[in-house]
């Protein structure tokens, strides 16, 4: 296939499928028939589709081919709630085109990507047949309806199922909206870890006029919190910025001015690089609190460990595919929040996230450029061509 691939032939198919998906109100964990629609298209191509419902979550695994390296497209059919309907310029579940953009909840995050993945496979396999050649590997789909929610019955459970069935992913492209200004200008080749702590500071309640009979947990904790806030945890590395610590919520007291509180509650978060471990951060926090004689109880929750895919076959294939479509030079990034990539990468897959411009995601009037849908499909097709 020529390096300067044309996107015109794909535009209608990708656009139409994106519209069909957007029209389904699949707020987490609802799927609203999106996966059934995708599986029907994939089964027509010869994919073997396996629905994998867990709890209240719909998932499916699909695989084409029987040997060679496995390239998987991963994503989610669920979307966040639309928010105030009166602030939308059109019904969030009525796909609408204005000024060259397709509007609707999930247009960018990530039903446009899902449509592009399907049409990319359709074109790739059709071209292989026309060229009388067999792909050099296998293609998979890992789709969930639980990415925007608690993420406990979605990708993490499917990965456990794949591991039990000894199915190993070599390359994975997640359709998260990674682009900043122009389609393909940024791909995520990793993500920072996220560690949350619910901290309860313990003291003794009393009258403000008799502080000698009380123990104010706020006063005791302030020096420790100051140390936590100002500490330089690390300097990051070539892939990650420095680890950051934030207090995200703080609550104490009875709401009156003459009572010393008996306890205080706060929420903390670390976004951490591969220079740290969750266990090491927990130990450091607990040691600082102990040093300042702070009596505290902490409930830790690890949302995900950091992961990174270094320069290699997958990143090069992505860069080349983007360059061939629109001439953009792609930057690698680990910025942003968490994604379901955190559940896939630990099993050894090379993994990147490549998708639409992310400026409107989770906002009213979410949108994607109509032309970008066809271009994204062609980029995905280019990755398939280069790796398989």
Secondary structure, 3 states (H helix, E strand, C coil): CCCCCCCHHHHHHHHHHHHHHHCCCCECCCCCCHHHHHHHHHHHCCCEEEECCECCECEEEEEECCCCEEEEEEEECCECCCCCHHHCCCCCCCCEEECCEEECCCHHHHHHHHHHHHHHHHHHHHHHHHCCCCCCEEEEEEEECCCCCCCCCCHHHHHHHHHHCCCCCCEEEECCCCECCCCCCEEECEECEEEEEEEEEECECEEHHHHHHCECHHHHHHHHHHHHHHCCCCCCCCCCCCCEEEEEEEEECCCCCCEECCEEEEEEEEEECCCCCHHHHHHHHHHHHHHCCCCEEEEEEEEECCEECCCCHHHHHHHHHHHHHHCCCCEEECCCCCCCHHHHHHHCCEEEECCCECCCCCCCCCEEEHHHHHHHHHHHHHHHHHHC
